[in-house]
Amino acid sequence: MKFSCLCSAAVSLFGCVASGQQLRTEAKLNTPVPIRQAITCEKGALIVGSGEDGAVYAWTLPNTSPVKMDNAGSSVRRMACAGGNSFAAGFRDGKVVVVDVASGVIRQRFEAKYAVQAISFSPEGSLVAIATNGMPTQLWGVRTGQRLAVGVTNLGASWSTAFSPKGDVFVSADEDTYIRAYDRQGKLLYSADGGLLESFAITFTADGGQFAVAGAGGTISLFDTASGKKLKSSNSGGNPVWTLTMFPDSQQIVALEVDDFRLAPAEIALWDMRAEMAKPTGINPKDVIGTGTNEGHALLLRQDGPEALSVFSLQ
């Protein structure tokens, strides 16, 4: 595959970009400390990141300076958008808190008991699915703070979970390599064979009709949400896939690949779901600390030194 460099500030930071792909700078944000991980919410208008100092920082665009939210517990392990200009943070001890960005007030707490692997809220915000490393995915009521159901596995716990955009189903990628779908009451709908190795990431199409999973095997597989039938799979890029981000048009998926040993970013690949091959973008994955979407594009978040966070759209 041939690569060509585009003459832009974004490319000077990321390196060469594959032909046909462009990076556009969406925001340059101030960071008081280096940010370890970051997510986007509210269609890219809200950026939330966990800092090396253990605090959480939130940027409400177009403001470029963050609001700091001190954290009395251990460092944040996972984060998720919670709707209504709020976010959730999960910790190694199993605690999950929902925080209002404007006030910094904790709206709700959940005690999932084990280290948090993933968090996903239903679109209207009344339910949350929490995957941990000690038991199957748990379903909680956001208003009551009570656990409503616990999923099942043949062995082990769960790596990831995600709610459908319609909110009628949530999916869990489990350590026994099966993909399981549940309804809003936590009732098991089906189990789908995810392959020989564990899946680490899940992303839905915009209409919720399909979802993609990827993980240790390096392939991206597309499933029918209603039946759990596997529709197709990409080729393997040779590295485990840690995160997946669906483009808003549901035609392409961005995959962050990591190396087998350090789990450090190794490649950013792009899969056009109408093709068989997931292709490397040529974007330097170093210092990419998160992905997301805005109204029309996938987003990459990059820590540019100790005091700057850049947001780029992939077009």
C-alpha angles and dihedrals in degrees: 000000000000122000129200129194118234115215103240141112090251092057092048087060099040102033125228121356124209117259112274095027125098134187120217123192109236101173144353111211133192117237120193089202134012112284118229099194136359140187136194125230138176092038093305097313093108125051120188124187139173115228133216088249091064094252126119120233127200129195120196105197135265084031109091097195119076136231110237120223114191117222120213094191134061123304116296113266101184136005135197140178112260100187130245094063092304135113140198128230124198126201141203092255091059097257117139121188130189112215131195108225098209096052103021088228119146105238098187143359130209127191106210091168098220136064110292116245100174142351128204131176127205111249094255091046101238097113135042130193116208124193117199137177094245108052142006120293113293128217118214136184110237097206096048100031088224127135110244104183146352123218129225137247135175089231139344126015135275135291103194145358137192138182121228115249086244091055094225096111141021126203130214127201104209134201092243085067094250124126112220130193125204135186125235091277092054094254113152111247100179146329119232126197108249096188134256097311134049123273117227104182140045131187131174131216114248094259093047092235095119138022134197128216132188138169145129095357093061095230126114114223127196120213135189107244097213097051106018090235114155107237103185144328135219124231117270118262090206095248132085113262113231103178137019127200122190118215111238090247089058092228100104138036128205113216124196108209122199133196119259098242112036098022086228118151109278106167143355109220132186124212119196099202091215089065134059100230128076103210129207111245095210089233112143105244094199111124093005101143102174150354136218145142141258127195095301114002147048115257133217121202117206131185105226103194125312097307109037138066119190127201117205131182120219110222 
